[in-house]
C-alpha cells in the first residue's frame, strides 16, 4: 500500500482530538453520584475515594428485646413517611438451629420480628400478639427441655409457621404505580431447596402468600442467605437479586418480573474479582438517585477467622454488572468477629437527619452523608476532573460537596471539544466553599443554564482540599410545585 493511500485511510477514519465518537450521556435532571466512572473522562491530581460508614452515638433509649433488633441477622430497615420499619430473624427456642436440631426442625423455630421508630434511632417493639406459639413442634419442646431454655412467645412477631421463609424474609415498599392498597408492601423469602416465595401486606405487619408455591424456582439458585427484591422505578419492573453457585463459588444472580409472579430466566451478575464469593448483595436503588443501585455486599473469605466483611459495589438500572470502583476496601470499618455473621440491614440507608443516612449492623447504627458513598477527592494540590460530553434538562447545576481549610471548587462549562463557553469559564465561576448537600453553582453571568439545556456540554471541576459527592441539573419548578413547596414551608 502506498504512502498516499495510508494517509487517505487515516484521514477517513480519524476522529478530531477532543471530540468523542460516542453519543453524549443523557443526564436529564437525574442526580449522579461519584461512585463509578460513568461521568468521568479525565482526572488529574484527584481520585475517586470510598467513604466508609461511621459509628453513630449509642441511643439513650435502646430497643428492649433481642440483640438482633437494630440490624440483626438478615435484617431489613424501611422508611415509610414518618415511620421506620425494621424486620429481622428471631427464634422461639434459643439455640435450636439446623446444626443442633436438623434442617427439618430448624425452620419451624424461626420467626420474623418487627420493630418501629419515628426517627430511625430509637426503636420500640410493639405488642402485636399476632401468633400464639405455645403449641409448637414437639421436637422443639424436647430440645428446650433438654437444654433448659425457655420457649419465647414474642409479642412482636409478624410472620411465623413459614418453612424456611423466616430464615431470610426481606420486605420492601412497592413503588409500582397503581399497586393495590392491600399489596403496598411485598416481600420474598425461602430457600434450602424450596425456591423463593412471595408475600404481600397492606401495612407491613399482616402478611399473606401471593402464591402457594415458589415463583423463583429452587433450580435457579441456592437462596439460603438474604435474597432481595424491589420495584425499580427506573426499569419499570420488579427486580430480584439472589444467591446462587457458579463453579462452586457463591455468586449473585438477577431476574426481573412485570407482575412479581412470573420471572425471567436469571443472569449471573458480572464484576466479581478473581475467586471472590458473596453471601449477600443488599442491592437496592438509592432513594435520591433510583437509577443507581447500591450494594453493600457481604464478601465471604473462607479460611479466615473473621470470614465476612462489607464492601461497596454499585450497579445501574438494567445492568448485569457490578461496578467495583473501590475493590475490596471495607465499607464497614469495624467488621464483626465470627463465622459468617457480618451483614448490613437491607434498605441501604434511610435518612435520619438533614445531611445523614443511617445503616444498621448487629445492634449498631452507622451514619453516612447523604449521597456520600464515594467522592472525587482533591488534596492540597489543585486538581481537576472533566466529565464526558453530556446533555441535561434544567436551569441550574447543584452540587453536594465539602471543602476543608483553604479548599474550594470551581466549575467550567465547556463545549464537547473542551472549549470554555462564553461567560461560564473557570475564572467566571464563584468559588464554592464550605459544606452543602445541594448548592447551586453561580457564575458572573448568574446561575441560569437553561440556554444549554438539551445541548452537548462538558463540565470541568477544578478543586483543592475538597470532596465532590454528587451533582444534578435542576429543572425550574412549575407554579404548582412552587406553591406546594411554599405551603410545606409554612
Order of alpha helices (4+ residues) and beta strands (2+ residues): alpha-beta-beta-beta-beta-beta-beta-beta-alpha-alpha-beta-beta-alpha-beta-beta-beta-beta-beta-beta-beta-beta-beta-beta-beta-beta-beta-beta-beta-beta-beta-beta-beta-beta-beta-beta-alpha
